Amino acid sequence: MNKKDTDQLKKILVHKKTELLNKVKNVQMEIGAKEHESSGDEIDTASQSADKEIYFELAAADKIAMSAIDDAIAKIEKGIYGKCECCGKDIDIKRLKALPWGRYCIQCQEEAEKPRR
């Protein structure tokens, strides 16, 4: 992979990280605003609880994505970005452009996703 590709992918990673941070921040502000509103009836309380539960599920998924993005950025800085963590081969540039925080080449990813018998 050349430096131009690496720089382009790093920009994508940083942009995605910023998007995730903003998303989490906006949801936190929204939930905080709802908590400060006067408590309504049981239906309102149930709705607020459901909103919080959805937020925590989204936040968990976003934390996983954020961690993968941070790992990818660290690999770029160490000069080891684009190598499969399983077999050590180069990850195809098309795959990295589709999923810049990908950790595995397509073959290793497919193998990992196969059902075990």
C-alpha positions in Angstrom: 0.0 0.0 0.0 1.4 3.4 -0.9 1.5 6.5 1.3 -1.3 8.2 -0.7 -3.7 5.3 0.1 -2.6 5.2 3.7 -3.1 9.0 4.1 -6.6 8.8 2.4 -7.6 5.9 4.7 -6.4 7.7 7.8 -8.5 10.7 6.9 -11.5 8.4 6.5 -10.8 6.8 9.9 -10.4 10.2 11.6 -13.7 11.4 10.0 -15.6 8.3 11.1 -14.2 8.7 14.6 -15.4 12.3 14.7 -18.9 11.2 13.5 -19.1 8.6 16.2 -18.1 11.0 18.9 -20.6 13.6 17.7 -23.3 11.0 17.6 -22.7 9.8 21.1 -22.5 13.4 22.3 -25.8 14.3 20.7 -27.6 11.3 22.1 -26.2 12.0 25.6 -27.5 15.6 25.4 -30.9 14.4 24.1 -31.2 11.9 27.0 -30.0 14.5 29.5 -32.7 16.9 28.2 -35.4 14.3 28.6 -34.3 13.5 32.1 -34.6 17.2 33.1 -38.2 17.4 31.7 -40.9 16.8 34.3 -41.7 13.2 34.8 -45.0 12.2 33.2 -47.1 9.2 33.6 -46.0 5.6 33.5 -46.0 5.5 29.7 -43.5 8.5 29.5 -41.3 6.8 32.1 -41.3 3.6 30.1 -40.5 5.4 26.9 -37.6 7.2 28.6 -36.3 3.8 29.9 -36.6 2.3 26.4 -34.7 5.3 24.9 -31.9 4.8 27.4 -31.7 1.1 26.7 -31.4 1.8 23.0 -28.8 4.4 23.7 -26.7 2.0 25.7 -26.9 -0.6 23.0 -25.9 1.9 20.3 -23.1 3.2 22.6 -21.7 -0.3 23.1 -21.6 -0.8 19.3 -20.1 2.6 18.8 -17.4 1.9 21.4 -16.5 -1.3 19.6 -16.2 0.6 16.3 -14.3 3.4 18.0 -11.8 0.9 19.5 -11.3 -0.7 16.0 -10.8 2.8 14.5 -8.3 3.8 17.2 -6.4 0.5 16.6 -6.3 1.1 12.9 -5.0 4.7 13.4 -2.3 3.3 15.8 -1.3 0.8 13.2 -0.9 3.5 10.6 1.4 5.4 12.9 3.4 2.3 13.6 3.7 1.5 9.9 1.9 -1.9 10.2 -1.5 -0.9 8.9 -3.1 -3.1 6.2 -1.7 -6.4 7.5 -4.1 -9.3 8.4 -3.9 -10.0 12.1 -4.4 -13.7 11.5 -2.2 -14.6 8.5 0.0 -11.5 8.2 -0.7 -11.0 4.5 -1.7 -7.6 3.1 -5.4 -6.8 3.2 -6.7 -5.9 -0.2 -6.9 -2.1 -0.7 -10.6 -2.5 -1.9 -11.5 -4.2 1.4 -9.7 -1.4 3.4 -11.5 1.3 1.4 -14.8 -0.4 2.3 -13.9 -1.1 5.9 -10.8 0.9 6.8 -10.8 -0.5 10.4 -10.8 -4.1 9.1 -8.4 -6.4 10.9 -8.4 -9.4 8.7 -8.1 -10.2 5.0 -11.2 -11.5 3.3 -10.1 -15.1 3.4 -9.4 -15.1 7.2 -12.6 -13.2 7.9 -14.7 -15.7 5.9 -13.0 -18.6 7.7 -13.7 -17.0 11.1 -17.4 -16.6 10.1 -17.9 -20.1 9.0 -20.1 -22.1 11.3 -18.2 -24.7 13.4 -19.3 -28.3 13.1 
